[in-house]
């Protein structure tokens, strides 16, 4: 296996080299770069390695910039001291994500994961990156929003998603109401919120509402195959599920 290391800390490079050799003495480190520009130059001038270990914070910026400057076809294992980059890392060809200081057993697990994926999605020395990325996306758990920062008078408060009964649109503003009946304005559209919330708990019942399953107090039949909902906490608005959405809504309620 041929490996490229992108890392700007000499001690980090040395530690990773030692661990890789201990895990598999046949791993060949064919290149070491320490910046965005040197990495781009190396990738332009060499055949793609089997695997890249890439530190996120480099001396001249974040290594995500490399992907904007050159096509990277090799799978990547990211390394960093900061776990806040995990989600962004998996948007590119990431096999895994290791926090520094890298533990040998975690590194061994990442190497095993790479080899398993190669067996599943690639034949020979090269990988089918498109299939690999699809496989990675299927394996990664969906991350949902856990809280929102909203304004209350002259101050900001953080509200846990678990405290929210439903979201709705009124006069071009998006609001949510908590279980204890407090209303807040939130700076997202319902389209954006729909992607942030667990579909197990929340349902976009129409163009104006996203509701938590426990906020649905009663369901009534309505004209033309529609459904009428009573929400808790109550809201002085008519809440309808369209005929087209009624079947999927009933399926969601019956899970």
N, C-alpha and C positions, 0 to 999 in steps of 0.2 A: 504494500500500500504506500503510495507516494503522498506526502503531506506538505502543505505550505502553512507556515506559522506567521500570522500577522500580529505583532506584539511590540510595544515600544519600551517595555521594562526588561532589561537584560536578565534580572533574576527570575522574572516570570517565564522567559524563554528557556532558561537553563532548567528550571523546575519541570516545565512541560516536557522538554526533551528527555530528561531522566525518566519521568514517569511513563512516557510512551515506549521507551526502550525496555523498561521493566515489564510492561504489559505485553509487548510483542517486539522482540528484537529484529523482526523483519520489516518493521515500519521504517520507511526511508524518508527523512526530512530533506526535501529538495530545494527549499527556499525559506528565508526568514526576512520579513520586511517590517519596518517600524513606523510607517506613515501612510496616509491616504495615497499620496502621489507615488511613492516608491512601490506600493502594492499595485496600483493601476499599471505602472510601467512593467512590473514583473508579469502581471497577468496578460498584458498585451504581447509580451515577448516570449512567453513560454506556453507549452501545452497545458491544458487544465490538469491540476492535480486530482487525485482521487478524493481528497478531503482537505478542507481548510479549517484551521483553528484561528479564529478572528477575535481579537480584543475589541470591544466597542469604543472605549475612550482612548484615542490615539493622540499623539502630541499636536497634530494639526487638525483635530476635529473628530467627530464620530465616524466610525468605519462604515456606517450606512451610506455615506457619500460615495464609497467605492462603487456601489451598485448603480449609482447615477452616472458614473463616468465610464464604466466598462461592463460588458456583459459577463456575468459570473455564472458559469455552468456547473461548477463544482458544489456539492453539498457543503454546508458550513456548520461548525459547532462554535457558538459564540462563547466568549469568556469575558467576565467583567466583575467589578466589585459592587455593581449596582443592579438590583433586580428589577428596577423600574422599566428597563428596556425589554423585558421578556416578550411582551406582546408584539412590539415592533420587530423584534428579531425573527419571530415566526412568520412575518409577512414575506420574508425572502427565503432562500433555500436552506433554512435552518434544520439541522438534524436534532440538535439539542442546545441546551443553555446551561453553562456551568458558572457558578459563582466562585470568585477567588476568596481565599486560597483554595485551589482545586484539590479535591480529595481524590486519592488514587482509585478508590472503588467507584466513585461517580464517573471518573474518566473511563475506567474499564467498561462501565455500563454504557456510556455513550458510544464507545468503539463497537461494542456488541450490537447496539441498536443500529448503527450505520451498516454493519455487515448483514444484519437481518433484512434491513430495507433494501440493500443491494440485491440480495437473493430474491426478494419479492418483486422488485420493480426494475431491475436492471440485469443484463447479461454481459459477461465479459468485463473488460476494464472500464468501460464507460457506462454511465447511468442514463436512463430515460428520465430527465429532470422533471418533465411535466407530470409523469405518473408518480414520481417520488413526492412532489409537492402535494399532489392530490391525496396521496396516502398519509402524509404528515398532517394535513388539514383534518382528515377524518379521525386521526388519533388525538389531536389536541382538543381538550375540553373547552367548550364555549365559555368565555369570560363575560359575566354580566355586571352591570353597574350595581354598586352596593350602597351608594349614598349620593345625594345632590347638595351642592352649596347654593343656598338661595338667600335672597335679601328679605329682611324683616325690619321695616322701618329704616333706621340708620345703621343697622348692623347686619352681619351675615350669620346665618346658622347652617349647620350641617344636618340634613335629615336623612335617616336611613331608609332605604327602599322598603324595608320590612314595616315601616310606619305608614306607608302610602296605600290608600284604598283605591284611588283611581286618578287618571289624568284626563283632562278635557280642554277643548278649545272654546274660547268665548271672546268675541270681538277681536279676533286675530291674535289674542294672547293665549299662551298655554299655561294652564293651572294644574296643580294637583291638590287633592284633599287628603289629609291624614285620617287615621282611625279616630283620633280625638277631635275631629271636625275643624282643624285649622287649615286654611287655604293659603297656598303660596304660588307665586309666579315662577316658572322655570324657563330657562333660556334655551329650550330645545323644541323643535316641532314634534308632532306625534310620529311622523315618519322616522325621525332620528331616534326617538324614544323606543319605538317598536324594536329597533335593533339592539337596544341596550338592556332590555328587560327579558327575563325568563318567560318563554311561551308556556311553560307549565303553570306559571302563576298569573300571568297577565295576558289579556286578549284584546286585540284591536277590533272592537265590535262594530264600529262604523267609522266614518271619516272624522268624527269629533270626539271619540272616547276610546281610551284604553283602560280596562277595568281589571282589578284583582278578583280572582275567583271567589274569595271570601267576602267581597263587597256586594255580591249579587244576593239580595235578600229574597226576592221573588221573581219568577218568570211567568209572563202571561201571554197567551195567544193574542194576536192582533190582526188587523185587516190585511188581506192579500198575502197571507203566509208569513208576515213579519212577527217578531217577538217583542214584547214590551218588558223592560226590566225595572224593578225597584231596587235602588242601591242603598247601601248602608255604609257610611252615613248618608242620609237622604240629601237630595239635590233638587232644587226647583227647576228642573229641566226634564223634558221628555227624552227618554233613553230607549232607542229602538235598534233592533238587529234586523237587517234587511232580509228579505226572502232568500236572496242568493247566498247569504252568509249563515242562515239559520241552521242548516245541516251541519256545517263544520263547527258552529258554536255548540250545538247539542253534543257533538262528538267530544269536544274539548271539556264540556261540563261533566261528561260521563266517564272520563278517564279514570 
